[in-house]
Amino acid sequence: MMKQGYSVLFKKPKKIILDTDIGDDIDDAFALALAVKSPELKIIGVCIENAVDGRTKIALKLLHLAGREDIPVAKGLEVPGLVGKPQAKQVSWSIDYDLTEPCKLNAVDFIISKVKESPGEITIISIGPLTNIAAALKKSPEIKGMINEIVVMGGPFYIGYGIKIEQKPGSDYNLGCDPKASKSTFTSGIPILSVGLQVTA
């Protein structure tokens, strides 16, 4: 027991990049708050996608309130399947926030840069569409062999919510918003852990 406790206590935190479309349902904000406080994780940066100006401010303000202004937030790409859709619901909470600024690198270049800085060490956790990640892999295909793992919130075993559930696998919101990005990421050869709707918020 002592040996097991010792190994957990001194285990090196996992380096992660959190890729998120924070700002609609509360789950992404909860995920960021949890990651910030987790001793098992070292957040290298947060990448934002879709309606990025408003969502970036949400992440910046949340990190400011957590006392973690040291974590860079990078603006990413618009998601093809969501262009023209209403702004994120939580934008009003941070619309006037201006105490910290986003990273100078865009999300795609940020992912490429950090993976190359720490080859084999970075895990990318995607809790939104895979648009930024797919773009990074397309722009710099050599990083495919440098990413430790991609953890994806997506890929349900069943479709639907509550009593309206079809007993078959299928797509979900995150993967369905940008099917081309989802396909290219899942077929990239990078180790992927897909965590479906049934075990996420």
Buried (B, 14 or more C-beta within 10 A) or exposed (E): EEEEEEEEEEEEEBBBBBBBBBBBBEBBBEBBBEBBEEEEBBBBBBBBBBBBEBBBBBBBBBBBEEEBBEBBBBBBBBBBBBEEEEBBEBBEBBBEBEEBEBBEBBBBBBBBBBBEEEEEBBBBBBBBBBBBBBBBBEEBEEBBEBBBBBBBBBBBEBBEEEEEEEEEEEBBBBBEBBBEBBEBBBEBEBEBEBBBBEEBE
